[in-house]
Amino acid sequence: MRLLSAAVASFMVLVAAASASADDIVTLRSAYSVKETLDRLSAALTAKGIRVMARINHAAGAKAAGLALKPTELLVFGNPKLGTPLMQTNRLIGLGLPMKVLAWEDDQGQVHLAYTRPAALAAQYDVTGKDEILTRMNQALEAFTKEAAGAK
């Protein structure tokens, strides 16, 4: 069941990434390992009352399938007070929510974090009139990921 959940989450990320432009994805470098970066992000989110719903270790899934993959993990989290008004406008945005942050190690050993801008999700699903919520989500994601990555 766990492998199926990981496969479904991976598919959702691929679908979202395939329909997003480069400007819709925020990527930053981390000073920490994949595990430590997402541990830091999870702790920061939890401290602010944001629920962490899932953590998917893609490298472990690959290993279980007999394949190799550098450390790659996905953190799924959300705040219903922000996400629900978006879904009330168009339930299809639920394909992109809750929010997700992907952490991975590249071939040179550098760790990166990436997430889809909330405004890009809103545009993709034709959610309008929610600029205040989208701004709050964007500011929070930027602050949380910079803190987790040790970025200034």
VMD Tcl script that draws the C-alpha trace (Angstrom):
set ca {
  {0.00 0.00 0.00}
  {2.86 2.33 0.84}
  {4.46 1.73 -2.55}
  {1.14 2.49 -4.25}
  {0.83 5.76 -2.29}
  {4.35 6.71 -3.34}
  {3.58 5.90 -6.96}
  {0.39 7.98 -6.91}
  {2.19 10.93 -5.30}
  {5.01 10.66 -7.83}
  {2.52 10.66 -10.67}
  {0.77 13.76 -9.27}
  {4.08 15.60 -9.03}
  {5.00 14.63 -12.59}
  {1.64 15.78 -13.93}
  {1.91 19.09 -12.09}
  {5.51 19.59 -13.21}
  {4.71 18.75 -16.82}
  {2.06 21.45 -16.99}
  {4.10 24.11 -15.17}
  {6.53 26.52 -16.75}
  {10.02 27.11 -15.37}
  {8.82 30.33 -13.71}
  {6.13 28.40 -11.88}
  {8.66 26.28 -9.99}
  {10.84 27.74 -7.24}
  {14.16 25.95 -6.74}
  {16.84 26.69 -4.16}
  {19.98 25.04 -2.88}
  {20.24 23.55 0.57}
  {23.24 23.53 2.87}
  {22.03 20.25 4.37}
  {21.39 16.66 3.30}
  {18.02 15.75 1.82}
  {16.95 14.11 5.07}
  {18.11 16.98 7.27}
  {16.60 19.59 4.95}
  {13.17 17.96 5.09}
  {13.52 17.29 8.83}
  {14.13 21.04 9.25}
  {11.21 21.92 6.99}
  {8.90 19.50 8.78}
  {9.87 20.91 12.19}
  {9.34 24.52 11.03}
  {5.93 23.70 9.56}
  {4.82 21.76 12.63}
  {5.96 24.57 14.94}
  {3.61 26.94 13.06}
  {0.68 24.53 13.27}
  {0.87 23.40 9.65}
  {0.06 19.73 9.28}
  {2.62 17.46 7.63}
  {0.53 14.82 5.89}
  {3.10 12.62 4.22}
  {6.78 12.16 3.55}
  {7.68 10.03 0.58}
  {11.17 8.66 0.18}
  {11.51 8.11 -3.57}
  {15.03 6.68 -3.20}
  {13.74 4.01 -0.82}
  {10.96 3.19 -3.28}
  {13.49 2.89 -6.08}
  {15.70 0.65 -3.96}
  {12.72 -1.60 -3.14}
  {12.18 -1.94 -6.91}
  {15.84 -2.85 -7.44}
  {16.74 0.55 -8.89}
  {19.17 3.25 -7.82}
  {18.18 6.84 -7.14}
  {20.13 9.51 -5.30}
  {18.41 10.80 -2.14}
  {15.04 12.25 -3.20}
  {12.13 12.91 -0.85}
  {8.78 14.68 -1.09}
  {7.07 16.41 1.83}
  {3.30 16.94 1.61}
  {1.73 19.49 3.97}
  {-1.09 21.94 4.23}
  {-3.17 24.44 6.12}
  {-6.91 23.95 5.49}
  {-7.57 27.58 6.44}
  {-5.66 28.61 3.32}
  {-6.27 25.70 0.98}
  {-10.01 25.28 1.54}
  {-11.02 28.70 0.16}
  {-9.07 27.86 -3.01}
  {-10.87 24.52 -3.29}
  {-14.22 26.22 -2.70}
  {-13.52 28.22 -5.85}
  {-12.51 25.19 -7.91}
  {-12.21 21.72 -6.43}
  {-9.81 20.67 -9.17}
  {-7.05 22.65 -7.44}
  {-7.14 19.73 -5.01}
  {-4.98 17.94 -7.59}
  {-2.21 20.40 -6.70}
  {-3.03 20.71 -3.01}
  {-1.89 20.11 -0.38}
  {1.42 21.81 -1.02}
  {4.50 19.72 -1.78}
  {8.21 20.35 -1.50}
  {10.67 18.06 -3.24}
  {14.25 17.71 -1.97}
  {16.88 15.89 -4.01}
  {20.61 15.41 -4.31}
  {22.07 16.05 -7.76}
  {24.96 14.18 -9.39}
  {27.48 16.59 -7.84}
  {26.13 16.00 -4.31}
  {24.33 19.37 -4.05}
  {20.92 19.25 -2.40}
  {18.03 21.25 -3.85}
  {14.47 22.09 -2.79}
  {11.63 22.85 -5.19}
  {7.96 23.71 -5.01}
  {5.26 25.04 -7.31}
  {4.29 28.67 -6.75}
  {0.77 28.90 -5.29}
  {-0.17 31.50 -7.95}
  {0.80 29.00 -10.65}
  {-1.57 26.44 -9.15}
  {-4.32 29.05 -9.02}
  {-3.74 29.98 -12.66}
  {-3.65 26.34 -13.74}
  {-7.03 25.68 -12.12}
  {-8.61 29.08 -12.87}
  {-8.90 30.14 -9.23}
  {-9.39 33.91 -9.10}
  {-10.11 36.47 -6.41}
  {-7.87 34.80 -3.83}
  {-4.78 37.01 -4.14}
  {-4.44 37.59 -0.38}
  {-4.42 33.85 0.34}
  {-1.98 33.15 -2.50}
  {0.36 35.88 -1.27}
  {0.29 34.45 2.26}
  {0.97 30.95 0.94}
  {3.84 32.17 -1.22}
  {5.44 34.17 1.60}
  {5.15 31.22 3.96}
  {6.61 28.74 1.46}
  {9.49 31.08 0.71}
  {10.27 31.60 4.40}
  {9.94 27.93 5.35}
  {12.05 26.60 2.50}
  {14.78 29.21 2.98}
  {14.93 28.36 6.68}
  {15.04 24.63 5.97}
  {17.76 25.04 3.35}
  {19.87 27.36 5.48}
  {19.56 30.05 2.78}
  {19.79 33.72 3.57}
}
mol new
graphics top color blue
foreach p $ca { graphics top sphere $p radius 0.5 }
foreach p [lrange $ca 0 end-1] q [lrange $ca 1 end] { graphics top cylinder $p $q radius 0.2 }
display resetview
